[in-house]
Structure formats: structure tokens, C-alpha cells
């Protein structure tokens, strides 16, 4: 489904990723581990086309996408949930969901609210008045409104109350059972125990175990 070959990324003169290659197959949960600064976020951003300077090859569903703009990658089925969530905090939960919606909007909204039932009671609440865990659920639900086939998630369970961590973990595992492929960057080992494979980034270089 996703194949990255010999990816190098720079921020100015500083190189952040070094010759990274990986593959994610259909239906897999692949967890990307590493300490802060190891390059996990950089790798996900590069896959989405958000890096300032990158070389290497990225293919998705047998199409070369390294020259595609981020919005085209999203239209092709890549969904990205950034670590900072990037919600529109002045908009309500419902407005955030509808803003990203494509395709069968009522069906996708019903799926998202079934996955995160706590959001159903907050539809009229501004997202800026939600807890961190609630915002994370909304960020994932909003991305699901685009109908992704591969979800890229950057630290989805970091800094969140334990009860909501369990809810998010269970929702992501349910998505996997329903056929969504996931590439998750984390350092807290919440999803690693359930992963098909675990990759480790250290100082911008990748190893698999």
C-alpha cells in the first residue's frame, strides 16, 4: 500500500532523515517508535508532502506520489492527524467535522460518532473548550470524514488522561479490524503491543524489530 525508499529530509542545512525506507501493507498497524527528535514527525510529514526539502521515492497504492501536493495525497486516501491536532478552535465539534467531509457525509459522520460516542454530546461545543483527549478524538474523527484508507497518526495518545487513552486505543484498533491501515508514531508504547510490526527511528535512521 505504502512504500518509502531512500528518503532524506532537510530543514535548511540540517538533515533530519537519512536514507529511510519502509513499507506498510494493506490492513497493517505499523508503529514507529523513537525518542523526541528522532524524526518520527518528520517522516510522517514527508509522507504527506509537508517537508520543506526531501529526496527519495514514495509510492501509495502503486502510484508515485513524491511530487504530489499534500491535498492530492489526501484526496488519494492518505489521512494525517498531526501531534498538535490543528483544530479550528473557534468552530464547534460539528463544524470541524463537516469542514473536512467528503463523499457520503451523513454515513461518515455516523461512523465517526460511533467510534467516539463522547463527541455526540459535544457537537455544539467549540473545540477550544475541550480537553486534550477530547480534542484528539475530534482530530481523528475529522480525518475520518475524508474517508482515508491509510491513517498517519503522530503521538495520538501522548499527554492524555488514561481513560481517554484507552478509548482512543480501542477506537484505532477497531478501525484496523474494519480494514483501515495505520502508521502510528508513538513513544509511550500504547499501540506497540498490538502492532503487526514495530519500527524504530534513532537520529533520523530507521531500524525494524
N, C-alpha and C positions, 0 to 999 in steps of 0.2 A: 504493500500500500504506500509506504513512505520509505524512500531511500536517500540517504545523505552520503556523499562521497567527497572526501578530501576538503572539508570545509575549513576555511580560515577566515577569521573576522578581526578587524582592527577598529579601534577608537582613536582617531588621529594616528599618531605614530606608534601607539601601544597595541600590540597584538593580544587579543583575548582568547581566541580559539586557534588550535594548532592541528591541522590535518585530521579533523574529526570525521569519522564515518560510522554510520549506524543504519539499521533497518528496523522498521516496525511493520509487522504483518497484520492482516485483517483480523479484527477481534481480539488483538492482544492488549494487555495492560503492561506497558513498559515503564518502569520507574527509573528516573535519572537522579542519582544521589550525588552529594558533594557539599562541601562547606560553603559558607558565604564567600563570594568572589571566585568560586571555582569555574564559573562560566555557564551555569545552568540556564539562567535567564537569557544570556546572550545567545545560546543555542536555540532556544525556543523562538526568540525574536528573529533570528536569522531564518528559521524555517518559515516564519510568517512574512518575511521580506521587510523587516523593520530595522535591519542593521545598516549603519552608515556606509560600511565598506566590507564586502565579503567576496571571496572567491570559492570555487568548488561547484559541485553539481547537486541539485536537489530535484528528485522526481517524486510525483504524487499520482497514484493510480496510473502509472506508466506514462506520465507526461512530464517533460522537463519544465520546471516552474521557477528556476532560479532567476529568470528575467521578468517574472510576473510581478505586478504591483500587489501590495497587500490585499486590496479589495477583491482583486481577481482570484487570489488564493482562497479568500473567504467564500466567494461565490462557488468555487470548485468543491467546497466541503471541509475546509480547514477551519476549526473553531479555536479561538485563543482566549484564555482567561488569564490576564496579567496579574502579577502579585499585588499591584496597587488597585486592582478591580476596575478602575476607570468608569465608575458610575456617574450618571448625571445627578448630582446630589440634590439639586433643586426640583427634580422631577419625582413623581410618585413611583412606587413599585410598578404599578400597571403601565405608566408611561414609559418607564425604562424597558419593560418587556416589549411593548408594542413598537418602540422605536427601532428595535433590531429585527423585527419579524419579517419573515419571508415565507412564501408558499401558503399552506393551509394554516392560517394564523390561529383560529379557534382550537384546532387539534393540537397544535404545538404548545399553545398556552395551557391547555388542559394537561398535556404531558408534563410540562414544567411544574405546574402547581401540584400535580400528583406526586412528582418526585420530591418536591419541597413543600409539603402542605402548610407549613408555618407561614409561607408567603401569602397564602389565600386570605389570611386575616389582616394583612398589611397592605392591600392593594392601593389604598388611598393615602398611605403614609409616604412622605418624602424620604428618599433613600438616605439622605443626610442625617436622618433621625433614627437610623437603625444601628444595631450593634455590629461589630466587626464580622461576627459569624453570620448574622443575617444578611449583611452586605455581600459576603462571599457566596451565600446561597443564591442571592439575586444575580450576581455576576455570572455564575454558572448557568442559571435559568435563562438569563438574557442571551447568552451564547447559544443555548439550545434552541432558541427561537429562530436561529438561522438555518437549522437543520443540518448540523455538521455530521460527517462520517468519521472524522478524526478530531479528537479534542486534545489540545495542548494546554496543560494547566500548570501554572507557576506557583508553587507553595500553597495549594488550596486549603491546607489545614494548619497553617502557621499562625500562631498568636490568637487562637480562637478557643473559647470555652470548651472544656472536654465534651459536654453533652452535644454541642453543635458539631464538634469534630466527628463524633460518631454518626450524626445524621448526614454529614457531607460524605464521609467514607462510605456509608451504606448506599447513598444515592449514586455515587460513582461506580460502585460495584454492581449496582442494579443496571446502570447504563451499559456496562461491559456485558452483562448477561443478555441484554437486549440487542447486542451487536455493535455498539459504538466502540471504536478503537480509541485507546487513551495513551498519551505520552505525558507523564506527570513528573515534574521536578519537585523534589522534596528533600529535606534534611532531617525530618523528625520520624521517619520510618513508619508512618501511619499506614501507608498503602504498600510498602515494600513486601510485607508478608504475604500479600495477595497477588503479587506481580508474576507474570509469566517470565519476565526477565528483569534483571536489575543492572543498570549501567552506572558507572561511577566516573565523575569528572573531577580531575585534580589539576589545578594550574592550567586549565584550558585544554587538557588532554584527556582522552576517553579510554576507559578500560571496562571490560564486561566480566561479570562473575555470575 
